[in-house]
Amino acid sequence: MTTRTYPVGILYSTSGPYAALGSDALDGALMALAEINEDDSFPFSLRAEVGDPEGSIERYAPIADTLLRSRDLRHLVGCITSWSRKEVIPVIEKRGSLLWYPCPYEGFEANDHVIYTGACPNQHIVPLFAHVLPRYGVNAYLVGSNYIWGWETNRIARELLADCNGSVLGDRYLPIGSVDVERIIEEIRQKKPDFVLNNLIGPSSYAFLAAYHQLGLDDPDFLPARRPVVSCNVTEAELDMIGEAGIGHLSTAIYFESLDTAANRAFLARTRQRLGQARRVSSFFASSWLSVRLLAEAIREAGSDEPEAVQAFVTSRSFSGPLGEVQVDRRTNHTALTPHLGRIAAGGRFEIVESAPSAVSPDPYLVDFNPAELSARVMRPNLRVIS
């Protein structure tokens, strides 16, 4: 019997300034694809068509166009940065295809041709601030990479701080890949914020955390227990590069490999059987895996990879797996996900310190967000607010 094969484009930079994240996401997508091809319950196979833009923004759209046009595929899984996603979307729209975007991002977008399986603001920075502000204070220093993610996430942070009568003591940006952090560290030393929000990516983030760690060694007032660095995008994939400089600092994610659930234990066992017992698994790996898995289940249900049929299926049911119960919202194409707060611990892992009790419905434009609830949480720290 001839089994039909559907091509799936996978577009991640596995070299360049955010290669660690791209490589981890690629591995997650390829693992899902391999599992599907080995599962007799799927009456088809998937074929990966992989593109590597090497972190060069000019390469994303041409590679996406080549994959969609010459490889006869309808679905593209990938992009790490919002900059790259926005480069690819016009190509996706022109071809009538779907982009499966698995990364946390700054929100304020909902495209009919994109399925968002990563966290949007009410699933990352809102729960992060709901945890941090009551415990450390409302005077923050904001630092980010000089592109959409850094600009917009810091903009949201400024608004959340204003809602809580807080202040921004500094708001600085570095070009992607820059490690020139000394002046920023000196300003932080002088201004003594209650915490630092880190929206840097790649080597910029690693250099900043290393310099902040040294600041804490020089002055205990900057140790993470007193003035932590908090992030929405630091993951297990980067902990080897960060090393001991990250210990004690906080990040939010929709998945940590330390999640103690039966579904996650089974997922980790399968992952390590394929990729080695020492393999760490991040939210980028898990949500990229989820994207391919949802796509495959939709193709099985619809009987084809036609984008409209696939989209109708994934927005009509929930899916249970290592990220818990997830559901793609029909209105926005964003996914209901469960936010977690993790503290970096020794041994290259996150210790989960808080989790939402269930999946949080996506609110990419923060239209349903009530700032009074966050303000009340700051005034009354025992009030739970993750919404």
Stockholm file with secondary structure:
# STOCKHOLM 1.0

chainA/1-387         MTTRTYPVGILYSTSGPYAALGSDALDGALMALAEINEDDSFPFSLRAEVGDPEGSIERYAPIADTLLRSRDLRHLVGCITSWSRKEVIPVIEKRGSLLWYPCPYEGFEANDHVIYTGACPNQHIVPLFAHVLPRYGVNAYLVGSNYIWGWETNRIARELLADCNGSVLGDRYLPIGSVDVERIIEEIRQKKPDFVLNNLIGPSSYAFLAAYHQLGLDDPDFLPARRPVVSCNVTEAELDMIGEAGIGHLSTAIYFESLDTAANRAFLARTRQRLGQARRVSSFFASSWLSVRLLAEAIREAGSDEPEAVQAFVTSRSFSGPLGEVQVDRRTNHTALTPHLGRIAAGGRFEIVESAPSAVSPDPYLVDFNPAELSARVMRPNLRVIS
#=GR chainA/1-387 SS CCCEEEEEEEECCSSSTTHHHHHHHHHHHHHHHHHHHHCTTSSEEEEEEEECCTTCHHHHHHHHHHHHHHSCCCEEEECSSHHHHHHHHHHHHHHTCEEEECSCCCCCCCCTTEEECSCCGGGTHHHHHHHHHHHHCSEEEEEEESSHHHHHHHHHHHHHHHHTTCEEEEEEEECTTCCCCHHHHHHHHHHCCSEEEEECCTHHHHHHHHHHHHHHHHCGGGSTTTSCEEESSCCGGGHHHHGGGGTTCEEEESCCTTCCCHHHHHHHHHHHHHHCTTCCCCHHHHHHHHHHHHHHHHHHHHSSCCHHHHHHHHTSCEEEETTEEEEECTTTSBEEBCCEEEEEETTTEEEEEEECSSCBCCCTTCSSCCHHHHHHHHHSTTSCCCC
#=GC SS_cons         CCCEEEEEEEECCSSSTTHHHHHHHHHHHHHHHHHHHHCTTSSEEEEEEEECCTTCHHHHHHHHHHHHHHSCCCEEEECSSHHHHHHHHHHHHHHTCEEEECSCCCCCCCCTTEEECSCCGGGTHHHHHHHHHHHHCSEEEEEEESSHHHHHHHHHHHHHHHHTTCEEEEEEEECTTCCCCHHHHHHHHHHCCSEEEEECCTHHHHHHHHHHHHHHHHCGGGSTTTSCEEESSCCGGGHHHHGGGGTTCEEEESCCTTCCCHHHHHHHHHHHHHHCTTCCCCHHHHHHHHHHHHHHHHHHHHSSCCHHHHHHHHTSCEEEETTEEEEECTTTSBEEBCCEEEEEETTTEEEEEEECSSCBCCCTTCSSCCHHHHHHHHHSTTSCCCC
//
